[in-house]
């Protein structure tokens, strides 16, 4: 496996996102990864990071879309397949529970 070299702009965006994640600003970090993808389309690191953050923030469908995009890559790893399956499983369980029990009432949300 060869080591991929990235330009300085890529590293600046990566570390900006990392700092935002560390200080708890996940939504802003996702915006940085989106910007990273505009400059570096199909960047595996950016797509994977974005999918993970979407999972963390509850956007399972968005994460599934990103993981599906990753599995089309010739460099796909077992971790990507695992993350996709995990996201799909959680998404299906949530929909099933929501169907069975319905959405929580306002009194239950407080």
Buried (B, 14 or more C-beta within 10 A) or exposed (E): EEEEEEEEEBEEBBEBBEEBBEEEBBEBBBBBBEBBBEEBEEBBBBBBBBBBBBBEBEBBEBBBBBBBBBEEEEEBEEEBEEBBEBBBEBBEEEEEEEEEEEEEEEEEEE
